[in-house]
């Protein structure tokens, strides 16, 4: 299939699909103004000043639209851009786009093509382009804040600063490489000159350590509810979800698979999973449910143990394979049937509750929100939010560490400089400063059409 030309004029619905009061159609490319003149008549509105135009095609009235003309290079894509704000009925949208395509002055945009053109025009870097997709997909306040900070360029600024340090260190080595016979140039690498690179290695390592926090803001914090059969796990999840998400039954072993709901807690996405009751069983299906419960427990960011306070299995003896660990929350359920009264354990993470009456659940929810906020909130600029960022930072760190080790054992300036060059290349690929053509199709294919 022939790849569409990059200088084609493109059109797409930039607002959400479905019925709405207003829909925004975006046009970008060298033919944008001409297409506006064809549909809306002359004269073309003054740049960046809204105007009302009756849109027509073949003499037929299509709609009355608010139109904006933004000539390049001072537009989002760096090209001439036109926006048509039309009535948001599907038939209106289809008629206007159909008329534009029939003119053969434009084609439909591919997924992410507007943002890709903005990147290729140098209007934004690759991290900002990815942040556009994250802003569109953001469903919680935490996701919005993180994506907004990246879109403002905080991540790119950090990566480019580190790349600049590497380039400076490479320049310092060039003298030893290019002028090996000069008497006033030392033949050995001055380790002290690489001190900034040692600091950079520490910064890269610290960034990798923070990567999980920022990934969880995008993908969601995972909570597993664990316990013996009939302890009240499903009932607790229904309480937290404010809906009947899981089947509740007095029959042990009712839950045989992981049942998951997505909540927003403290402004962050949280996936809460109800799991099968943990016990030894000869039932093959229930045993598979227990295996899945244990697997989910192993990958959870937080675990809530539900214990039957009226005489159920103790918290530390629910399973021989999974045990309570520091940081877990413990819910002593059915406290309304027990004489036991607890306001909190030694670490403040044990709660007496009744999912039947709701008593004590507020305190547990409050602590859950505190844990989510503590784990995901950060004053640091979000840097690694995607798998490709992590892979490239890991590669950069590996090259930096090899360069430093090479300098210590005297492998020569050429080899040390080459490792620093590879590290700089890895960081440049994050922002798109160096060759990333092979990445672009994969990155922008995940965008919606109108972006």
The 8 nearest C-alpha neighbors of each residue, nearest first, counted from 0:
[[1, 2, 3, 4, 109, 440, 5, 106],
 [2, 0, 3, 4, 5, 7, 109, 106],
 [1, 3, 0, 4, 5, 109, 7, 440],
 [4, 2, 1, 5, 7, 6, 109, 106],
 [5, 3, 6, 7, 2, 1, 8, 9],
 [4, 6, 7, 3, 116, 8, 2, 28],
 [7, 5, 4, 8, 28, 29, 3, 9],
 [8, 6, 4, 5, 9, 28, 105, 106],
 [7, 9, 28, 105, 27, 30, 29, 106],
 [8, 10, 106, 108, 105, 27, 107, 26],
 [9, 11, 26, 107, 108, 25, 106, 105],
 [12, 10, 449, 25, 108, 24, 107, 13],
 [11, 13, 24, 449, 14, 23, 25, 10],
 [14, 12, 449, 23, 24, 25, 11, 450],
 [15, 13, 23, 12, 22, 16, 449, 24],
 [16, 14, 17, 13, 22, 12, 19, 23],
 [15, 17, 14, 18, 12, 89, 19, 22],
 [18, 16, 89, 19, 15, 88, 87, 22],
 [17, 19, 88, 87, 89, 16, 20, 22],
 [20, 18, 87, 21, 88, 17, 22, 86],
 [19, 21, 87, 86, 22, 18, 88, 85],
 [22, 20, 87, 86, 19, 85, 84, 23],
 [21, 23, 87, 85, 84, 14, 86, 24],
 [24, 22, 84, 14, 13, 83, 12, 25],
 [23, 25, 12, 83, 13, 82, 11, 84],
 [24, 26, 82, 10, 11, 13, 81, 12],
 [27, 25, 10, 81, 80, 9, 31, 82],
 [28, 26, 80, 9, 8, 31, 79, 78],
 [27, 29, 8, 79, 78, 30, 31, 7],
 [30, 28, 31, 79, 8, 78, 27, 6],
 [29, 31, 33, 28, 8, 32, 34, 104],
 [30, 32, 34, 33, 28, 29, 27, 26],
 [33, 31, 35, 34, 30, 36, 81, 43],
 [34, 32, 36, 30, 35, 31, 37, 104],
 [33, 35, 37, 31, 36, 32, 30, 38],
 [34, 36, 32, 38, 33, 37, 39, 31],
 [37, 35, 40, 33, 39, 34, 41, 38],
 [36, 38, 34, 35, 40, 39, 33, 56],
 [39, 37, 54, 55, 35, 36, 40, 56],
 [40, 38, 54, 36, 52, 35, 53, 37],
 [39, 41, 36, 37, 38, 42, 35, 43],
 [42, 40, 43, 36, 39, 37, 44, 35],
 [41, 43, 44, 40, 36, 39, 45, 35],
 [42, 44, 41, 36, 45, 32, 35, 40],
 [45, 43, 42, 46, 50, 68, 48, 67],
 [44, 46, 48, 47, 43, 68, 49, 67],
 [45, 47, 68, 69, 48, 44, 70, 67],
 [48, 46, 69, 68, 67, 45, 49, 44],
 [47, 49, 46, 45, 67, 50, 44, 68],
 [50, 48, 67, 66, 65, 47, 51, 44],
 [51, 49, 66, 65, 44, 52, 48, 67],
 [50, 52, 65, 64, 66, 53, 49, 63],
 [51, 53, 64, 39, 63, 54, 65, 50],
 [52, 54, 63, 39, 62, 64, 55, 51],
 [55, 53, 39, 38, 61, 62, 63, 52],
 [54, 56, 60, 61, 38, 59, 58, 53],
 [55, 57, 58, 59, 38, 98, 60, 61],
 [58, 56, 59, 55, 60, 98, 38, 37],
 [57, 59, 56, 55, 60, 61, 54, 38],
 [60, 58, 56, 55, 57, 61, 54, 62],
 [59, 61, 55, 62, 54, 58, 56, 53],
 [62, 60, 55, 54, 59, 95, 94, 56],
 [63, 61, 54, 53, 60, 64, 85, 91],
 [62, 64, 53, 52, 54, 85, 51, 65],
 [65, 63, 85, 84, 52, 51, 66, 83],
 [64, 66, 51, 84, 50, 83, 52, 49],
 [65, 67, 83, 50, 49, 82, 64, 84],
 [68, 66, 49, 82, 81, 47, 48, 69],
 [67, 69, 81, 46, 47, 80, 70, 44],
 [70, 68, 80, 46, 47, 79, 74, 81],
 [71, 69, 79, 80, 68, 72, 73, 74],
 [72, 70, 78, 79, 73, 77, 74, 69],
 [71, 73, 77, 78, 74, 70, 79, 76],
 [74, 72, 71, 77, 70, 75, 69, 78],
 [73, 75, 77, 71, 76, 72, 69, 78],
 [76, 74, 77, 117, 122, 73, 78, 114],
 [75, 77, 117, 116, 78, 74, 113, 114],
 [76, 78, 72, 74, 71, 75, 120, 73],
 [79, 77, 71, 76, 28, 72, 80, 27],
 [78, 80, 70, 71, 28, 27, 69, 29],
 [81, 79, 27, 69, 26, 70, 78, 31],
 [82, 80, 68, 26, 67, 25, 31, 69],
 [81, 83, 25, 67, 24, 66, 26, 84],
 [82, 84, 66, 24, 23, 85, 65, 64],
 [85, 83, 23, 65, 64, 22, 66, 21],
 [84, 86, 64, 22, 21, 83, 87, 23],
 [87, 85, 21, 88, 22, 20, 91, 84],
 [86, 88, 21, 22, 19, 20, 18, 85],
 [87, 89, 18, 91, 90, 86, 92, 19],
 [88, 90, 92, 91, 93, 18, 17, 87],
 [91, 89, 93, 88, 92, 94, 87, 95],
 [92, 90, 94, 88, 93, 89, 95, 86],
 [91, 93, 89, 95, 90, 94, 96, 88],
 [92, 94, 90, 96, 91, 95, 97, 89],
 [93, 95, 97, 91, 92, 96, 90, 98],
 [96, 94, 98, 97, 92, 93, 91, 99],
 [97, 95, 99, 93, 98, 94, 92, 100],
 [96, 98, 94, 100, 95, 99, 93, 101],
 [97, 99, 101, 95, 96, 100, 94, 56],
 [100, 98, 96, 102, 97, 101, 95, 105],
 [101, 99, 97, 102, 103, 98, 105, 106],
 [100, 102, 98, 103, 99, 97, 104, 96],
 [101, 103, 104, 100, 99, 98, 105, 34],
 [104, 102, 101, 100, 105, 99, 106, 98],
 [103, 105, 102, 30, 34, 100, 8, 99],
 [106, 104, 8, 9, 103, 100, 7, 10],
 [105, 107, 9, 100, 10, 108, 8, 104],
 [108, 106, 10, 9, 11, 109, 105, 100],
 [109, 107, 9, 10, 11, 112, 106, 448],
 [108, 110, 112, 448, 111, 107, 444, 449],
 [111, 109, 448, 447, 446, 444, 112, 443],
 [110, 112, 446, 450, 443, 114, 113, 448],
 [111, 113, 115, 109, 114, 110, 108, 116],
 [114, 112, 116, 450, 115, 111, 76, 117],
 [115, 113, 117, 116, 112, 111, 450, 128],
 [114, 116, 112, 118, 117, 113, 111, 119],
 [117, 115, 119, 113, 76, 118, 114, 120],
 [118, 116, 76, 114, 122, 120, 115, 119],
 [119, 117, 123, 115, 121, 116, 120, 122],
 [118, 120, 116, 121, 117, 115, 122, 123],
 [121, 119, 117, 118, 122, 77, 116, 76],
 [122, 120, 118, 119, 123, 117, 124, 77],
 [121, 123, 117, 120, 118, 77, 75, 76],
 [124, 122, 118, 121, 127, 117, 128, 125],
 [125, 123, 127, 430, 126, 118, 431, 128],
 [124, 126, 430, 128, 431, 127, 129, 118],
 [127, 125, 129, 128, 430, 124, 130, 155],
 [128, 126, 150, 130, 129, 124, 125, 123],
 [127, 129, 125, 131, 130, 126, 114, 124],
 [128, 130, 126, 132, 131, 127, 125, 133],
 [129, 131, 127, 133, 146, 150, 128, 132],
 [132, 130, 134, 128, 129, 133, 135, 127],
 [133, 131, 135, 129, 130, 134, 446, 136],
 [132, 134, 130, 136, 131, 135, 146, 137],
 [135, 133, 137, 131, 136, 132, 146, 143],
 [134, 136, 132, 133, 137, 131, 130, 138],
 [135, 137, 133, 134, 132, 138, 142, 131],
 [138, 136, 134, 142, 143, 135, 133, 139],
 [137, 139, 136, 142, 140, 143, 268, 135],
 [140, 138, 142, 141, 266, 267, 137, 143],
 [139, 141, 266, 143, 142, 144, 267, 138],
 [142, 140, 267, 144, 266, 139, 143, 145],
 [141, 143, 145, 137, 139, 140, 144, 216],
 [142, 144, 140, 146, 137, 141, 145, 134],
 [145, 143, 147, 141, 142, 146, 140, 148],
 [144, 146, 142, 148, 147, 143, 141, 381],
 [145, 147, 130, 149, 143, 148, 144, 134],
 [148, 146, 150, 144, 149, 145, 143, 151],
 [149, 147, 151, 145, 150, 146, 153, 144],
 [148, 150, 146, 152, 151, 147, 153, 154],
 [151, 149, 127, 147, 152, 130, 148, 146],
 [150, 152, 148, 149, 153, 147, 127, 154],
 [151, 153, 155, 150, 149, 154, 156, 127],
 [154, 152, 156, 149, 155, 151, 148, 380],
 [155, 153, 382, 157, 156, 149, 152, 158],
 [154, 156, 158, 152, 157, 153, 159, 430],
 [157, 155, 153, 159, 154, 158, 160, 152],
 [158, 156, 160, 154, 155, 159, 161, 153],
 [159, 157, 155, 161, 160, 156, 426, 162],
 [158, 160, 162, 156, 161, 157, 155, 163],
 [161, 159, 163, 157, 162, 158, 156, 164],
 [162, 160, 164, 158, 163, 159, 157, 165],
 [161, 163, 159, 423, 165, 164, 160, 158],
 [162, 164, 160, 166, 161, 165, 159, 167],
 [165, 163, 161, 167, 162, 166, 168, 160],
 [164, 166, 168, 162, 163, 167, 419, 423],
 [165, 167, 169, 163, 168, 164, 170, 162],
 [168, 166, 170, 164, 169, 165, 163, 171],
 [167, 169, 171, 165, 170, 166, 164, 172],
 [168, 170, 166, 172, 167, 171, 416, 165],
 [171, 169, 167, 173, 172, 168, 166, 174],
 [170, 172, 168, 169, 173, 167, 174, 175],
 [173, 171, 169, 170, 174, 175, 412, 176],
 [172, 174, 176, 170, 175, 171, 177, 169],
 [175, 173, 177, 176, 172, 178, 171, 184],
 [174, 176, 179, 173, 172, 178, 177, 186],
 [175, 177, 173, 174, 178, 179, 413, 412],
 [178, 176, 174, 173, 175, 179, 172, 180],
 [177, 179, 174, 180, 175, 181, 176, 184],
 [178, 180, 175, 181, 176, 177, 186, 184],
 [181, 179, 178, 182, 184, 186, 175, 183],
 [180, 182, 184, 183, 178, 179, 185, 175],
 [183, 181, 184, 180, 185, 179, 186, 178],
 [182, 184, 181, 185, 180, 186, 178, 179],
 [183, 185, 182, 181, 186, 175, 174, 179],
 [186, 184, 187, 183, 175, 188, 182, 189],
 [185, 187, 175, 184, 188, 179, 180, 412],
 [188, 186, 185, 189, 409, 411, 412, 175],
 [189, 187, 190, 406, 412, 186, 185, 411],
 [188, 190, 191, 192, 187, 193, 185, 406],
 [191, 189, 192, 193, 188, 406, 407, 194],
 [190, 192, 194, 193, 189, 195, 188, 197],
 [193, 191, 190, 189, 194, 195, 168, 188],
 [192, 194, 196, 191, 190, 195, 197, 168],
 [193, 195, 197, 191, 196, 192, 198, 190],
 [196, 194, 198, 197, 193, 199, 164, 192],
 [197, 195, 199, 193, 198, 194, 200, 165],
 [196, 198, 194, 200, 199, 195, 201, 193],
 [199, 197, 195, 201, 196, 200, 202, 194],
 [198, 200, 196, 202, 197, 201, 203, 195],
 [199, 201, 197, 203, 198, 202, 396, 196],
 [200, 202, 204, 198, 199, 203, 205, 197],
 [203, 201, 199, 205, 204, 200, 206, 198],
 [204, 202, 206, 200, 205, 201, 199, 396],
 [203, 205, 201, 207, 206, 202, 200, 208],
 [204, 206, 208, 202, 207, 203, 201, 209],
 [207, 205, 203, 209, 208, 204, 202, 210],
 [206, 208, 210, 204, 209, 205, 203, 389],
 [207, 209, 205, 206, 210, 204, 211, 212],
 [210, 208, 206, 207, 211, 212, 205, 213],
 [209, 211, 207, 383, 212, 213, 208, 214],
 [212, 210, 214, 213, 209, 215, 208, 207],
 [213, 211, 215, 375, 210, 214, 209, 216],
 [212, 214, 216, 384, 215, 210, 211, 381],
 [215, 213, 384, 211, 217, 216, 212, 218],
 [214, 216, 219, 218, 220, 217, 212, 213],
 [215, 217, 213, 214, 219, 142, 218, 267],
 [218, 216, 214, 215, 219, 142, 213, 384],
 [219, 217, 215, 216, 214, 220, 268, 269],
 [218, 220, 268, 215, 269, 216, 217, 270],
 [219, 221, 269, 215, 270, 268, 300, 222],
 [222, 220, 270, 300, 299, 269, 271, 219],
 [221, 223, 271, 301, 299, 302, 300, 270],
 [224, 222, 302, 272, 299, 296, 271, 225],
 [225, 223, 303, 273, 302, 272, 304, 232],
 [226, 224, 304, 303, 305, 274, 223, 232],
 [227, 225, 305, 304, 276, 277, 306, 317],
 [226, 228, 276, 277, 230, 317, 278, 229],
 [229, 227, 276, 251, 230, 252, 277, 226],
 [230, 228, 231, 251, 227, 249, 276, 232],
 [229, 231, 307, 228, 306, 227, 232, 305],
 [232, 230, 234, 229, 233, 235, 305, 332],
 [233, 231, 235, 234, 230, 305, 224, 236],
 [234, 232, 236, 235, 245, 231, 273, 247],
 [233, 235, 237, 231, 232, 236, 354, 238],
 [236, 234, 238, 232, 233, 237, 354, 231],
 [235, 237, 239, 233, 238, 234, 240, 232],
 [236, 238, 240, 234, 243, 242, 235, 239],
 [239, 237, 235, 241, 236, 240, 234, 354],
 [238, 240, 236, 237, 241, 235, 364, 242],
 [239, 241, 237, 242, 238, 236, 262, 260],
 [242, 240, 238, 239, 237, 243, 236, 244],
 [243, 241, 240, 237, 244, 238, 239, 245],
 [244, 242, 237, 245, 241, 246, 240, 238],
 [243, 245, 242, 237, 246, 260, 240, 236],
 [244, 246, 233, 243, 247, 237, 258, 236],
 [247, 245, 248, 233, 244, 243, 254, 253],
 [246, 248, 233, 245, 234, 249, 253, 254],
 [247, 249, 250, 253, 246, 251, 229, 254],
 [250, 248, 251, 229, 247, 253, 252, 228],
 [249, 251, 248, 253, 252, 229, 228, 247],
 [252, 250, 228, 253, 229, 249, 248, 276],
 [251, 253, 254, 228, 276, 255, 250, 285],
 [254, 252, 251, 250, 255, 248, 246, 247],
 [255, 253, 275, 252, 256, 274, 276, 246],
 [256, 254, 288, 275, 285, 253, 252, 257],
 [255, 257, 288, 254, 275, 258, 274, 291],
 [256, 258, 274, 273, 272, 259, 292, 275],
 [259, 257, 273, 272, 256, 274, 245, 260],
 [258, 260, 272, 271, 273, 257, 270, 261],
 [261, 259, 271, 270, 262, 272, 258, 240],
 [260, 262, 270, 269, 271, 259, 268, 263],
 [263, 261, 269, 268, 270, 264, 260, 240],
 [262, 264, 268, 267, 269, 266, 265, 139],
 [263, 265, 266, 267, 368, 262, 269, 268],
 [266, 264, 368, 267, 372, 263, 371, 369],
 [265, 267, 140, 264, 141, 139, 263, 268],
 [266, 268, 141, 263, 264, 265, 139, 269],
 [269, 267, 219, 263, 262, 220, 139, 264],
 [270, 268, 220, 219, 262, 261, 263, 221],
 [269, 271, 261, 221, 260, 220, 222, 262],
 [272, 270, 222, 260, 259, 223, 221, 269],
 [273, 271, 259, 223, 258, 224, 222, 257],
 [272, 274, 258, 224, 257, 233, 259, 232],
 [275, 273, 257, 292, 225, 272, 224, 256],
 [274, 276, 254, 255, 288, 289, 292, 256],
 [275, 277, 228, 227, 226, 252, 278, 274],
 [278, 276, 227, 289, 226, 318, 275, 317],
 [277, 279, 280, 276, 227, 318, 317, 228],
 [278, 280, 281, 277, 286, 318, 289, 282],
 [281, 279, 282, 286, 278, 285, 283, 289],
 [280, 282, 283, 286, 279, 285, 284, 278],
 [281, 283, 285, 280, 284, 286, 287, 279],
 [284, 282, 286, 285, 281, 287, 280, 288],
 [285, 283, 287, 286, 282, 288, 255, 289],
 [284, 286, 288, 287, 282, 255, 283, 289],
 [287, 285, 289, 283, 288, 284, 282, 280],
 [286, 288, 290, 284, 285, 289, 291, 283],
 [287, 289, 255, 285, 256, 291, 286, 290],
 [290, 288, 292, 286, 287, 291, 275, 277],
 [291, 289, 287, 293, 292, 288, 294, 286],
 [292, 290, 294, 288, 293, 289, 295, 287],
 [293, 291, 289, 274, 295, 290, 294, 275],
 [292, 294, 296, 290, 291, 295, 289, 297],
 [295, 293, 291, 297, 296, 292, 290, 298],
 [294, 296, 292, 298, 297, 293, 299, 291],
 [297, 295, 293, 299, 294, 298, 223, 292],
 [296, 298, 294, 295, 299, 293, 321, 292],
 [299, 297, 295, 296, 300, 294, 221, 223],
 [300, 298, 296, 221, 301, 222, 297, 223],
 [299, 301, 221, 222, 220, 298, 302, 223],
 [302, 300, 222, 299, 327, 223, 221, 303],
 [303, 301, 223, 327, 222, 224, 328, 304],
 [302, 304, 328, 224, 329, 327, 225, 223],
 [305, 303, 329, 225, 226, 330, 224, 328],
 [304, 306, 330, 226, 230, 232, 329, 331],
 [307, 305, 331, 230, 332, 308, 330, 314],
 [306, 308, 311, 230, 332, 309, 310, 331],
 [309, 307, 331, 310, 332, 333, 334, 306],
 [310, 308, 337, 307, 336, 333, 311, 334],
 [309, 311, 308, 307, 312, 337, 313, 306],
 [312, 310, 307, 308, 309, 306, 313, 230],
 [311, 313, 317, 314, 306, 307, 316, 227],
 [314, 312, 316, 315, 311, 317, 306, 307],
 [315, 313, 316, 317, 306, 312, 323, 304],
 [314, 316, 313, 322, 323, 317, 318, 312],
 [317, 315, 313, 318, 314, 312, 319, 322],
 [316, 318, 315, 227, 314, 312, 226, 277],
 [319, 317, 320, 321, 316, 277, 278, 322],
 [318, 320, 321, 316, 317, 322, 278, 315],
 [321, 319, 318, 322, 293, 317, 277, 316],
 [322, 320, 318, 319, 293, 323, 317, 296],
 [323, 321, 315, 324, 318, 320, 319, 316],
 [322, 324, 315, 327, 314, 325, 321, 304],
 [323, 325, 327, 326, 322, 302, 321, 315],
 [326, 324, 327, 323, 328, 346, 348, 322],
 [325, 327, 324, 328, 301, 348, 302, 323],
 [328, 326, 302, 325, 324, 303, 301, 329],
 [327, 329, 303, 348, 349, 304, 302, 326],
 [330, 328, 349, 304, 303, 305, 350, 348],
 [329, 331, 305, 350, 332, 349, 304, 351],
 [332, 330, 351, 306, 308, 352, 350, 307],
 [331, 333, 352, 353, 307, 334, 308, 330],
 [334, 332, 353, 335, 336, 308, 309, 307],
 [333, 335, 337, 336, 332, 353, 352, 308],
 [334, 336, 333, 337, 353, 352, 338, 356],
 [337, 335, 334, 333, 309, 338, 308, 353],
 [336, 338, 334, 309, 339, 335, 308, 333],
 [337, 339, 340, 336, 334, 335, 309, 308],
 [340, 338, 337, 341, 334, 308, 351, 309],
 [339, 341, 338, 342, 351, 334, 337, 343],
 [342, 340, 343, 351, 339, 350, 344, 349],
 [341, 343, 350, 351, 340, 344, 349, 347],
 [344, 342, 347, 349, 350, 341, 348, 345],
 [345, 343, 349, 347, 346, 348, 342, 350],
 [344, 346, 347, 343, 348, 349, 342, 341],
 [347, 345, 344, 348, 349, 343, 326, 325],
 [346, 348, 344, 343, 345, 349, 350, 342],
 [347, 349, 328, 346, 344, 343, 329, 350],
 [350, 348, 329, 344, 343, 347, 330, 328],
 [351, 349, 330, 343, 331, 352, 329, 342],
 [352, 350, 331, 341, 334, 330, 359, 332],
 [353, 351, 359, 332, 358, 334, 360, 331],
 [354, 352, 333, 358, 332, 355, 357, 356],
 [353, 355, 357, 356, 235, 234, 352, 332],
 [354, 356, 353, 357, 333, 234, 358, 335],
 [357, 355, 358, 353, 354, 335, 352, 359],
 [356, 358, 354, 353, 360, 355, 359, 352],
 [357, 359, 353, 352, 356, 360, 354, 361],
 [360, 358, 352, 361, 362, 351, 357, 353],
 [359, 361, 363, 362, 357, 358, 352, 364],
 [362, 360, 364, 363, 359, 365, 358, 357],
 [363, 361, 365, 360, 364, 359, 366, 350],
 [362, 364, 360, 366, 365, 361, 367, 350],
 [365, 363, 367, 361, 366, 362, 360, 368],
 [364, 366, 362, 368, 367, 363, 361, 369],
 [367, 365, 369, 363, 368, 364, 370, 362],
 [366, 368, 364, 370, 369, 365, 363, 371],
 [369, 367, 371, 365, 366, 370, 265, 264],
 [370, 368, 366, 372, 367, 371, 373, 365],
 [371, 369, 373, 367, 372, 368, 374, 366],
 [372, 370, 368, 374, 369, 373, 375, 367],
 [371, 373, 369, 375, 376, 370, 374, 368],
 [374, 372, 370, 371, 375, 376, 369, 377],
 [373, 375, 371, 372, 370, 376, 212, 377],
 [376, 374, 372, 212, 373, 371, 377, 216],
 [377, 375, 372, 373, 374, 378, 371, 141],
 [376, 378, 379, 375, 380, 373, 374, 381],
 [377, 379, 380, 376, 381, 375, 145, 148],
 [380, 378, 377, 381, 382, 376, 209, 153],
 [379, 381, 382, 153, 378, 154, 148, 149],
 [382, 380, 379, 383, 213, 154, 145, 149],
 [383, 381, 154, 384, 380, 206, 210, 149],
 [384, 382, 210, 388, 385, 389, 381, 213],
 [383, 385, 214, 213, 382, 210, 388, 381],
 [386, 384, 388, 387, 383, 389, 214, 210],
 [385, 387, 389, 388, 390, 384, 383, 214],
 [386, 388, 390, 389, 385, 391, 429, 383],
 [389, 387, 391, 385, 383, 386, 390, 392],
 [388, 390, 392, 386, 387, 391, 383, 393],
 [389, 391, 387, 393, 388, 392, 394, 386],
 [390, 392, 394, 425, 388, 393, 389, 395],
 [391, 393, 395, 389, 394, 390, 396, 388],
 [394, 392, 396, 390, 391, 395, 389, 397],
 [393, 395, 391, 397, 392, 396, 390, 398],
 [396, 394, 422, 392, 398, 393, 397, 425],
 [395, 397, 399, 393, 398, 394, 400, 200],
 [396, 398, 394, 400, 395, 399, 393, 401],
 [399, 397, 401, 418, 395, 422, 396, 400],
 [400, 398, 402, 396, 401, 397, 419, 422],
 [399, 401, 403, 397, 402, 398, 396, 404],
 [402, 400, 404, 398, 399, 403, 405, 397],
 [403, 401, 415, 405, 399, 418, 400, 404],
 [404, 402, 406, 400, 405, 401, 399, 407],
 [403, 405, 401, 407, 406, 402, 400, 408],
 [404, 406, 402, 410, 408, 403, 407, 409],
 [407, 405, 409, 403, 404, 408, 402, 410],
 [406, 408, 404, 405, 409, 403, 190, 410],
 [407, 409, 405, 406, 410, 404, 411, 403],
 [410, 408, 406, 411, 407, 405, 187, 188],
 [409, 411, 405, 408, 406, 414, 412, 415],
 [412, 410, 409, 413, 414, 415, 406, 188],
 [411, 413, 415, 414, 416, 172, 176, 188],
 [414, 412, 416, 411, 415, 417, 176, 172],
 [415, 413, 417, 416, 412, 411, 418, 410],
 [414, 416, 402, 412, 418, 417, 413, 405],
 [417, 415, 419, 413, 414, 169, 418, 412],
 [416, 418, 420, 414, 419, 415, 413, 421],
 [419, 417, 421, 398, 415, 420, 402, 416],
 [418, 420, 422, 416, 417, 421, 399, 165],
 [419, 421, 417, 423, 418, 422, 416, 424],
 [420, 422, 424, 418, 423, 419, 425, 417],
 [421, 423, 395, 419, 425, 398, 424, 420],
 [424, 422, 162, 420, 426, 421, 425, 427],
 [423, 425, 421, 427, 422, 426, 420, 428],
 [426, 424, 422, 428, 391, 427, 423, 395],
 [427, 425, 423, 429, 428, 424, 158, 162],
 [428, 426, 432, 424, 433, 429, 425, 430],
 [427, 429, 431, 425, 426, 430, 433, 435],
 [430, 428, 426, 427, 431, 388, 125, 126],
 [429, 431, 125, 124, 126, 428, 427, 432],
 [432, 430, 428, 125, 433, 429, 427, 435],
 [431, 433, 427, 430, 428, 434, 429, 124],
 [432, 434, 427, 431, 428, 435, 424, 430],
 [435, 433, 436, 428, 431, 432, 437, 427],
 [434, 436, 438, 437, 431, 428, 433, 439],
 [435, 437, 438, 439, 434, 440, 431, 433],
 [436, 438, 435, 439, 440, 441, 434, 442],
 [439, 437, 435, 436, 441, 440, 442, 443],
 [438, 440, 442, 436, 441, 437, 443, 435],
 [439, 441, 443, 442, 438, 444, 437, 436],
 [442, 440, 439, 444, 438, 443, 445, 437],
 [441, 443, 439, 440, 444, 445, 438, 129],
 [442, 444, 111, 445, 446, 440, 441, 439],
 [443, 445, 110, 441, 446, 442, 440, 111],
 [444, 446, 443, 442, 447, 110, 441, 111],
 [447, 445, 111, 110, 443, 444, 132, 448],
 [446, 448, 110, 449, 450, 111, 445, 132],
 [447, 449, 110, 450, 109, 111, 446, 108],
 [450, 448, 13, 11, 12, 447, 111, 110],
 [449, 111, 113, 448, 114, 447, 13, 112]]
